[in-house]
C-alpha cells in the first residue's frame, strides 16, 4: 500500500506534467494564422520548453529565434535559435547581452514580418535593458530591495517596468510595424498581462501615483535618475499585439484536484489567489489541518485541501530558503503530533528562491525530528533558514527545473 509520502510524490510529478506548456503552445499556434516571415523571442523559466514546442510546430518557417532562460533551464540546441542562459531572480550581464540580441532582431523587423513572442514567469529578471542613465547595478539594487521587502509581484513589477526600455509594452513598440503574437504562461495572480514578465508586449495599467505609493510603502532607496523615470508615464495602448494566455495557477489547482481524486482523496480547492506572507499561509494551513484532525470540519478524511498562488517572504535573517519551504516549515508547528497527515508547498518551476529545491514537505513528526537535531523551529524561521532545517529532516522537494512556471501550489493531504 502506498504511503502518504508516495501519494504526495505522485501528486507532485503528475501535476507538474499536466502543466507543461507544450500542448498549450501548440494549441495557441494552431489557432493563429501567420501571414509573414516568422521570428521568435522566448523569455522566462519556461522559455526553452515553449520555444522547442513552437519549433516542433513551425519548423523552418521560423527565420530566427532568441531564447533567454534561467541558468540550467535549457535542454539543448533548437535549430535556428540562439539560446542564452542568464540570472534569476536578479539580472546579470548575460541578461543584458541576451536582451540586446532580441532588441536588435526586433528593430530589424518590417511590415511583412511577425514576431512570435513566448513569455513565462521569470521574464522580468531575464529580459532587461536599463533605460539611458541607468546601469545593471542600479537594476540589481532596486530588485534586491523589492524582493526582500515583502512586496507582491504586481508591486515589484510596477517599479521594474518603469526603469526598462523593453518592459511596459516598449518591446512591442520596438517591433513595429511588425505584428506581435504573444503566447503567455501566466505566473501572476489574476493573469494581469502588464505584470507577467513586466508586460514587454502589454500596455501598462499602473499609474505614476501607484508607483510612487509602492516606493514609499517599502521605503525604497532610489537615486535621482530612478526617481525621474518613475515619474514618466508608460505606453497605455498598443496596436500591433495579439495575446493568448495558455496556462495559469487556476489550471495548476484544477489538475491537482484531478490527480488527488484519482488517488482516492476528496479534493477541495480553497483558492487560487493566495497572496500573503509565506509564514502566515503556513499557519493558516496548519489551522485547517488541525480542524480536520479534530473532526470539527466539513472536510472529511481522506481529503486533499488545495491552495494556489504566490506567497512572499520579508527577509529578516541571513539563512537560505524560499517561500514554499518557509510556508511548509511554518505549517509544521501547527500539525505537530498529528498522524496520517502531511503538508507540502511547491513551486511549479522546480525552483524556490535561490535554492535547488522546489519546495518543502512536512508532517506531524517534523518538529520532533528537528528538536532531535538540535534545531529550534522559531529560531529557524526568524533567520529565514528553512532550507537548512528541511534538509536536516528530509523535507526538501527537489524536482530540478521543470520547464513550466504557473505559480505555486500548497496542499494538505490526509487519510
Beta strands, then each sheet from edge to edge (+ up, - down):
strand 1: 37-43
strand 2: 62-70
strand 3: 81-86
strand 4: 113-119
strand 5: 179-185
strand 6: 241-247
strand 7: 266-274
strand 8: 303-309
strand 9: 341-347
strand 10: 359-363
strand 11: 396-397
strand 12: 408-414
sheet 1: 3+ 2+ 1+ 4+ 5+ 6+
sheet 2: 7+ 8+ 12- 9+ 10- 11+
end
